[in-house]
Amino acid sequence: MAVYAAVTSLMGTMHLISQSSLDFQESNKECSKSLHEKVGSLLEFLDNSDNELMKDLQKKVKDLANEIEDEVESQVLQIMEKDEHIQTEANERLRKILEQAIEDIDSVNEELRKQRNKNNNSLSGNCSLGGPTSPRSRVSTLENDMVGHSDEQARVRGELIGHSSLLEVISITGMGGIGKSTFAKTMFSDPSVMGFFDVRGWITVSKDYSLRKMLLSLLQDAIGVNEVLDKKPDDELADCLQKCLKGRRYLIVVDDIWSTKAWEDIRQWFPENNNRSRILLTTRIMEVARDASYPKNLFPMRFLDPEESWNLFCQKAISKNDCPTEFESVGKVVVENCKGLPLMISVVAGSLSSKRMLDEWNEVAQSVSSLVNLDDYQRCSGVLALSYNHLPSHLKACFLYFGVFKKASEISIENLIRLWIAEGLFKLWGIGDLEKEACSLLHDLIDRSLIVVCKHSLDGKIKTCRIHDLLHDLCLRESVSESLLYVSNTSISGTNVPQHRRWVSFHQEPVLNFFSLTFPTYCKTRSLHFLAVKPYRTTFELGLDRFKLLRVLDLLGSNLIHLSNVLANLVSLRYLRGDFSGYPLIYKLRNLQFLSFCPVNKLLPIEIHLPDGTWKMSQLRHLHSSSFYLCSPPKISGNKYRVLENLQSVHGLRPVCCTKEMFEGIKKVKKLGICGKSKHFYDAPHA
C-alpha cells in the first residue's frame, strides 16, 4: 500500500535527521524527533483501520507524507552544500517546513481518530479461534506441497521413467493458477525420478525469455558454478550444454513456456541420446504442447475435487483437528466458491490463516461468494485482489514492490531485502536487525501463499523466490492505481513517464539514450531500475541531476561511462549497482548502504581501486564486486582504527588488502569474500 510506504519512509527520514552529524540547527533536530513520534501514530492507525471505510483519508495521509518528505529532503540537500549562507537559509526553511508539518500531522491524526471512533464496531459475542496469531505457528512449513492428483502423478511418473529409449517430451497444460509448476516440481523432486536420471535441470521460460540466462541455468545444474562459462557467447554456451548432456540420461523441466517459437529456440539444445532422457514441459497454450509432445504425452491439469480442495485449504489455513465447527462451515463455503483452483484456495487460505475471529472469516466468505458468477480468470483475479485487500498494511508495500521485477523472474532474497531496506518500506530505524525484520516480513508473505520459494542455500535458508504471474499482474494493477510504480516493457525511446511515480522500472534494452524519456525537470522518483534481458552499453552522462532525491539506482547490465561527478551529486542514494568508472568520488555518497560493481563485459574485468574516503561511508552495509582494492583504514587515535560499524558483508576483497588493520576496520562483517588467484593468497600479508 502506497500510504504505508509513504509514512514509513517519512519516519525514516525524520530519524536520520534527528541522528545526523550534518549541520542541522538543534531546533530542527528536535522538530524532527517530534514529527517522527507523531507520524508513528499514523502507522498505528494504518495497522488497525478498516481499509475501505478509510480510503479517502488514507489517500490524504499518503499525499501529505510524500509532500512533507519531498520538501524536507530538498532542504537537506541544500544543508549538505559547503556554502555557509546556503546552509543557514536552508535550515531556516526546514524549520518552517517541519513546524507546518507537525501542525498538518496533528490535524490529520485528529481527523483519523474521529473517523475510527465513528466506524468502531464492537466484537462482543464474536467467536474466536483463540491461540497464537502467527500463521507460521500452525501452517505447514513445506512450500508448494502437492495436494491431490495422485493418479496423474503415477501416470506422469510412469512416462518419465518408462522404457521408451527415445527422448520424449511430456506436456502439462492448463490455465494459470491450476498448479502446473507445483505438479512439475513434485515430479522433479520425486525420489524414484531423482534416482533415475544422471542430470536434472530446470528453466523457467515465461513470455519475455532470455536464452542466455536459461543456458547458464542449465549449465549450472549440469556442471555447477563456473565463472568461465559466464564469459562465453551464447552459441558456445549452447555447444557446452549439448556436450554436457551427450551420453547422459537427463531430465529437463521447461516451465511456463508461452510460444512455439520459444520451443523452437531451445529444443536444439537437447541431444537425442537414445537412453530414456525426458523433457517435462508446462504451458497454458495447448498449441505449444501439441507441437512439443505426442498426443499420449499430453496431460491437461484438472481442477481439484471437493475433498482435495478442503485438504489444501486446511494445509494452508488451519489444521483440521483444530477447526471448530463454525469455522469449518465457513471455510467450506469459501473452498466451494474457489471452484477447485489451487492458487485461489491457497491465497484465500493464507489470508484466513492470520484471522482469528469468525466475523472476519464470514466477511471473506461473503466477498468470495460475490465472485462466483464470473469466469475462471475474472474470479481468480477477484479473489487475489480480495486477499491483497486483507493484507496488514505493513505487508502491502513489501508485496507491491515485487512489481518492480520482471514477470516470472527468480529473485535473490538478499537483494530483495536490501532494496526493501533502502526504500524504507518497514518500521525499524537504528535498533534491532534490519535484515532480520525484513526476512520476517518475507516469511509472512510466503505463509500467505503470495510468494513462492524457489531455492534454498546449503544452510537451509531461502535463497531465491518468485511471484506467480497472476499475482504479479495484481502488483502492477495496485501499484499503478496508487501512482506508486511505473513499469516500461517497451522500447524506451519516446516514453512518457507519469508524474510522481516513486518507483520506475525498465525491462527492455533501450534503443536510444535513456534521457530521451520525458521526465519532469525536478523528478521525485526514489528508485530507478534497469533490468535488461541482455547486457547493454549506454551513457548516462546527462539528466541524472534531475533525480536529486533518488535512493535506489539499479543499473544491472549497464555500462555507465564517466559518471563519477554526476553520481557524487546523488547524495540521497542508499543502493547503487552497475558497471561504472570514476570511483574516486564514491565516498561522497554518505548515505549509501549497498554498493555493487557489476561489469557488463566479464571478458574485460576492471581493476577497482576504491578511494581512501570509503572509510567515511558510515552507513555502508554491503560492499560487493568481482574484485577490488581498498587501503587499510586510517588511525583515529593511538592504535585505534576507523571501523565501518554497519558493514555486514564484503565480497571481492583482494588478498593483498588482507592486513591486520583491514580486518580491524571491517570487524563487524558477517560474510567476507576474498577473491584472487591461488598465488595471490600465498603472497598476501599475514594478518
N, C-alpha and C positions, 0 to 999 in steps of 0.2 A: 504494500500500500504506500502510495507516494507521500501521504501525510506523515506516516510513521518515520519514513526515511528522512523527510524534511526536519522533523522535530529532533530525532537523534543526531542528525548532522549538526544542527544548530547547537545542541547541548555540547557536542564535542568541540565545536569552535569556541564556545564560551569557556570551556575547561582549559583549552590550550592558551587562551589569552590570560586567564587568571594565573596560570602557572608559568607564563612565558618570561624569558630573560630579555626580551626586547624592551625598548624604551617607552613602555606604556605608562601613562600617568597612574598614580596609585588609585585615584578615584575611578579610573576606567577598569582597573583590575577588580575593585570592589563591586562595581556595577555588573561586571561580567559574572562574578560569583552569585550575585543576587538574581540575575537573569537566568543563570544556569538552574538555580533552585526552582524558580517559577515555571520555567519551561518543563522541568521534570514533572510538575503536577499535570501537565498536558499528557504526558505518557501514561499516567495513571488513568486518566480519562479514556485514552485510546484503548487501553487494555481491558477496560470494564464497560465500555459503552456499547449500545446496540448500533451496529454499523448503518443499517437502513434508516433508523429514526434520526440519526445524527449526520446524515450525509452532507447536508449543506454546511453545517458547522465544521465538519472535517475539511471541506474544501477551503473554508475561510482560514482555518488553522494552518493548512499546508501553504497557502499563498502568503500568509503573514510570516511564517517561519522562513520561507525561501527569500522573501523580501528583506527581512532583517539580516539574514546571513549574507546576502549579496552586498548589502550596504556596509556591514561590518567588515567583511573580508576586503572590500575595496579600500577602506581606510587603513586596514592592516598593511596592505601593500605599500601605501604611502609612508607609513611609520617605519617601514623597513628601508626607506631611502636614506642615503647618507646626509642629505641636506637637513640641517637642524631646523630651519624655518619650515620646510615641508612637514617634518615630523611634528612640530608644535601645532601647526594648523590641522593636521590630520587627527591628532589626539583630541583637539577641541571638537572637531566634527564628530569623532567617535563618541565622545561623552554625550553629545546631544542625541545621537542615534540610539545609544544604549538607554538613556533616560526615557526617550519616547517609546522604545521597545518594551521597557518594563511596564509603562502605562498601558500599552496595547495588549500585552500578555495578561495583565491583571483584568482588563475588561473582558477579554475572551474567556479567561478562567471563570469569571463570574457568570457569563452567559452559558457556558458549558455546565456549570453547577446547577443552574436553574433548570436547564433543559433535561439534565439527567434526573433530577428530582421529580420533574414532571412525568417522565417516562418510566420511573421506577415501578416495578410490579413486584408484589410480594410473592415469594415462592413457598409460603407456608402450605403444608399438606402435599407438596410435590414429592413423589417417590424418588429415592436416590439409590444408585448402585453401591455407594459407600466405597471405602478403601482408597487407595492412592490414586492420584490423578494422572500420573505419568503413564502414557501408553506403553513405554518400554517395560514397565513393571509387570505387564500382563500379556503383551502381544508377542507372538513368536518372533525371535530374533533372526530367523532364517529369511534371507531376502529371496524373492522370486520363487517361493515354493509352488510347485505344480500341484493343483488340485483337480481330480478327475482325469478323464481321457486315458484311463488305464488300457483300454482296448487299443486305442490309437497308438499309444506308446509301444505296445507289444508288436503291432504291425510295422511301425517305422523301425523299431529295433531290429526286427527280422530282416528288413530290407538293407539296413546298414551293415549287418554282419552276415548277409546272405551269401550264397555260393556263387553267384554270378561273378566271373573274373573281370568283366568289363567295368570301366569307370562309369558309374551310374549317378544321375542327379535326381535327388528326391526333393520335391517341392511342397512346402507347407503354405497354404493360401488362406486368405480370409481378411475381413475388414480390420481397420485399426482398432486396437484395444481388445482383440479377441484372444490374444495370448500366444501368437506365433513365435515371438522371440523367447518367451518363457519356455514354451514347448521345446524349441531348438536347444536352449541351454540345458534343459533336463536331459535330453538325448546326448548332448555333448559331454555331460558330466556323469552319464550312466557308467557304472564300473565295468560292465561287460563290453561296452563300446570303447571305453578308455583303454582297456587291455588289448583290444583287437587291432588297434592302429599304431603304426610306428610314429606318425606325426599327426598332430591335430592343430588346426589353425582357425581363427575366427576373424572375419571382416564385416563391418557394417558399411553398407554402400550409401543409402539414402538418395535423395534427389540430386543434390549437388555433391558429387563424389570426387575424390582425389585419388587417381591411380597410384601416385607415388606413396601416399600415406598407406594405402591398402597393401602395396608391395612391401613396404618396410614393416608393417604389422605382421604380415605372413612370414617374412624372413626372420623376424624376432621370435615368432612361435617355433620356427623350424630349427634355427641355429643359435638363438639367444641374442643378447645385445652385442652389436658390432658397430663401432663408430666408423669403421672404414666404409661400410655399406652406405652410410648416410651421405657420403661424398660422391657416390656413383650416380650417373644419369639414369633415367627411368628404363631405357632399353637394356642396360647392363643389369639393373635390378631384376627385371623380368627374366633375363637369362640365368641369373644366380638362383632365382626361385625354382625355375624348371630343373636346374641341375640338382638342387637340394631335394626335390621331390622325386626325381628319377630313380626308379628301382625300389622306392619305399612305399609302403601301404599308408595312404594318408586319408584323413577326413578334414574337409574344409567346410565351415559354415559360412554361407554368403547371406547375411541378414539384411532385410529391408531393402531389397532391390526393386527399382521402380520402372525400368525400361529394358526393352530388348537390346537397345544399343549398349547399355551398361553391361549386359551379359556378354555381348559380342566382344566388348573391350577386355573382359577379364578371363573368358573361357580358355583363351590360348595359353594361359599361364599353367594350366593343369595337364600334365602329360598322361597319356594312356599307358599305364604300366602293366595292364592285364593281371593285376594282383588283388582285385576286390577293393580298390580305392573308391571313395564316395565323396559326393558333394551334397550338403544339405542346404537347401535354399528356402528363404521365406520372402513372400511378396504379397501385396494386396492386388496385384494386377494378374489376372488369370492368363492373359496373353503371354506374359513373361514366363509363367510356369509351364505353359504348353510348349513354348519354344525351347525350354531347357530340359524338360523331362518327358519320358514316355508316359502314356495315359495311366499305366499301372503304378507309376510313382508319383501321382498327384494326390495329395492329402488335404482336402478342404477342412479347416477347423470348424467344429460345430460350437454352438452356444452351450453353456453348462446347463445340466438339468437341475431341477429344484434342490435335490439333495446335495449335489456338488456345489451349487451356489451358496447354500446355507453353510456348508463346511468351510468354504473360502471366507465367507463373512465372519464366521466365528474365529478363524485363524487370524484375521486382521483386527477384529474389534474386541472380542472378549471370549474367554473360554466358555464352552457350552455348559460346563458344570457350575460356573459362577453366574449364569444369566438368569435372573428372576423371571417369572412367567410374564409379568407386564412388559418387560424389556424384550423378551423373546418374541411376543406377538407383534410388537412394533418393528423389530428387526426383520421379521419375516415379510412384513408388508414392504419394507424397503427393498429387500432382496428380490421379491416378486416383480417389483417395478423396474429393476435393473435388467430384466429380461435375459439373464444368463451371460451378460457381457462382463468378463473378468475385470477389465480396467475400471469399469463403473463400480462394481462391487467392492473392489479393493480400495478405491479412493474414498467412497462413502463410508466404508467400514473404518478406514483410517481416521476420518473426521470424527466419527462417533466414538472412537476409542478414547478420546480425551474428554468426552462429555459424560457426566455422572448423573444428571437429572433426567427424569422421564419426560418432562416438558420439552427439554432440548431434543430428545430423540423424536418426540412427536412432531416437533417443528420441522426437522429434517425429513421425516417420513412424508409429511404433507407437501413439502417442496418437491420431493422426488415424484410423488404421485401426480403432481400437476403437469409433469412432462410426459406422461405415459402415452399420449396420443401422437407424439412426434415420431418422425422416422428415426432409425437407429443412430445415425450420425448426429442429428439435432438433439436427441435425448442424451446421448453421451456427452456432447458439448455442454448441455444444460446442467447435467449432474456434476461435471468437472468444475463449472463456474460456481455452482452451489457450494462445493467443498472448499473452493478458494474463499468464498464469502464467509465461511465459518472458521477460517484460519484465525488464530490470535494475531493481533496487529503486528506484534514483533516478528512474526514469521513471514508476513506478506511481502515486505520489501525484499527479504532474502530470496523468497521464491521468485518474485518478478525479475530479479537480477539474472536468472537463467536465460531470459530473453536476449541478453547481450550476446550469448554464444550461438554458434551455428547450430541449426537443427540437426539432431542425431549425432552431434559430436561427443566424444568421450572427454570428460572434463577432469583435469587434475584437481584433487581435493585441496592440496596445498596451495595451488594458485588461486582457486576459488576463495578460500578463506582469506588469503592476503588481499584480494580485491575487496571482499566484504569489509575488512578492517580499514583499508584505505578510503573506502567510500563513507565510512562511519555509519553503517547500517544497523548497528545494535548498541544497546545501552551499557557501556562499560568503558570508563576512561581512567587511566592512571592507577587502577587497582586490579588485582587478580590477573588471570592469564587470558589475554585476548584470544589466542588461538584455541584454548580450551573452551571458552564460551562460544566461539564461532562453530567449533566442532559439535557442541551440544545442540545448537540450532539446526545444523545439518542433519543430525540424527533424528531430530523432531520431524523434519520433512520426510526423511526415509521411513520413519514409523507410520507416517500418514499415507504411505504409498504414492507420494508425489515425485519422489526421486528414486532412481534405480541404481543399485550398486553394480559396478562393472568388474573391478579388480581389487584384490587385497594385496597388501605388501607382505613380506615374509614374516613380519611380526604380528600379522592378523589384522592390522588397521586397514581401513578403507583407503584405497589408493586413487581410484577413479570412479566417476559416476556419470550418469546421463539422465536426461529427462525424456519421457515419451513424447513423440511429436505432436500428439493431440494436446498434451499439457503445455508443450512449447508454444503452440498456437494460442492457448489461453494466456500465457505470459505476455505474448505480443499484444493481444487484444486489450488486456487490462492495463498494461504499462503505457500503451499508446493512448487509451481513453483517459488516463490520468496525466497525460502530457509529460511523462517521465522518460520515455525511451524513443529514440528514432533508429530504425534499422534499415540499411540500404542493401538490397540483394541484386542491384543492377549496376551498370557502369556508373562510375562516379561523375563522369563528365556531365555538366549541366544540371546536377541535382540541387534542388532547393531544400535546405534543412529547416524544418519548422522552428519557430521561436521557442525559447525557454525549455528546451529538452535537456534534462540533466545528464542523460547517458546517450551517447551516439556511437553506433557500431556499424562498420562496413565489412561485408562478407565477400566482396569480389575484388579482383585486381583492377586498379584504376587504369583507364586508357590515357588520361591526361593528368596534369598536375592536380593534386588534391585540392588546392586552393582555387580551382575553377568552381568549387562549391560556393553556393550562396549562403554565407553565414552573416549574422548581424555584425556590425562594426565592433561592438563590445559584447562578446559572447559569454553567456553564463553557464555554458556547458561545463560539467565537472569531470566527465570521463570521455575519452576518445579511444575507440578500439578499432584496429585494422587487422582483421583475421582472414587474410587472403588464403585461398586454396593453394596457390603456388607462391613461392617467394618472389618478390619483385623489388626493383630498384626505383626509387623516386627521390626527388629533392623537396624537402620541406623548409626551404630557406626563407620563404615568405609566409606571412599570415599567422604564424603561431602566437604572435604578440596579441592577437585578438582574444586568446584564451587565458587571460590573466589568472582566472580562478580555477584552472584545471588541476585536478587531483590525481587522475589516472591517465597515463599515456601509454597505451599498449600497442606497440608497433612491431609485433612479431612478424618476421618475414619482410621487414622494410629496411632498406639501406638509406640512412639519413646522412647526407654529406654536410660537413662543416656546420654542425648545429649548436656548437658549444655556447655561442653568445645568445642565441635565441632561447635555448633550454635554461640558461642561467637566470633568465627573467621569469621563468615559471616557478616562482618561489613557493607556491602552494602545493606543488607536486608531492605526492606521497608514494606513487607507484610509477616506475619507469622501466619499460622493457623494449629493446630494439637493438639494431645494429647502427652505431653512430660513432663519429670520431670527434676529437676536440674535447678530451676528458678533463683538462686542467680546471675547468670552471664548474665541474660537477659538484664540488663541495659547497657551492653557494645554495644548493637545494637543501636547506637546513631542515625542512620538514619531511624529507624523503625517508620512507620506511622500507621500500623494496627496490633494489636496483639490479637489473639483469641485462647483461650484454649478450645478444644472440646474433652471431654473424650470419648474414644471408648466404655468403659463399663459403662453405666449410672447407673448400679446397684451398682457400687462401685465408687461413685464420689470422686475425690481427693480434699482435702482442699488445696487451693493455697494461699501461703503467698508470695506476691511479695516483692522483696528486697527494701531497702531504696533508692537504686540507681535508681529506676524507675523515681524518680523526676528529674533525669538528662536527661531523654529521651525527649528532647525539640521538636522533630519532631512528636511525637506521636499524632495521630488524633482520633484513636478509640481503646478502651480497652474493650474487651468482654470476659466473662466467665460465666459459670453457677453460680459460687460463688468464690469470692476471698477476701483476706485481704490485706490491704495496710496501712502502718503507715501514720500519718499526715505529711505534708510537712515540711521541715526544714526552720528555720528562715534565712533570708538573711541579714536583718538589722533591728534593732529596733523591731517594731511589724509587719514587712513585712515578708510574707512567699513566698517561691518559688511557681510560678504559671506555670502550663503546658499551655502555651499560645495557642497552636494549637489544644488542645484536644476538639473534637466535641461531642463524645458520650462515655458513660461508662455504662456497663451492668454487673451486678453481684456483686456489692459492698456490703459487709456485713454490717448490721445495726450498729454493734459495732464500725465500722470505721467512722460513720457519725458524725464527730465533726465539730465545727465551723472552725477549721484550715483546715480540709479536704475540706470543701466547698469553702474556700478561694483559695485553691490550684487548684481546678478544676472549678473555677467560669466561665470559658468560654464555658463549655459544653452546648449543645443544647438538648441532650437526656441523661437522667440519670435513670438507673435501679438499684434498691436496692433489694437484694434477701435474704430471710431468713424466718424462721417460725414466726408466729404472736407474740409469746412470746419474740422473739429477738428484735422486734421493741419496745416493752414496756421497755426492758432493755437497749435500745440504749442510748448513751449520748445525752443530749439536746443541739442541735446545736443552 
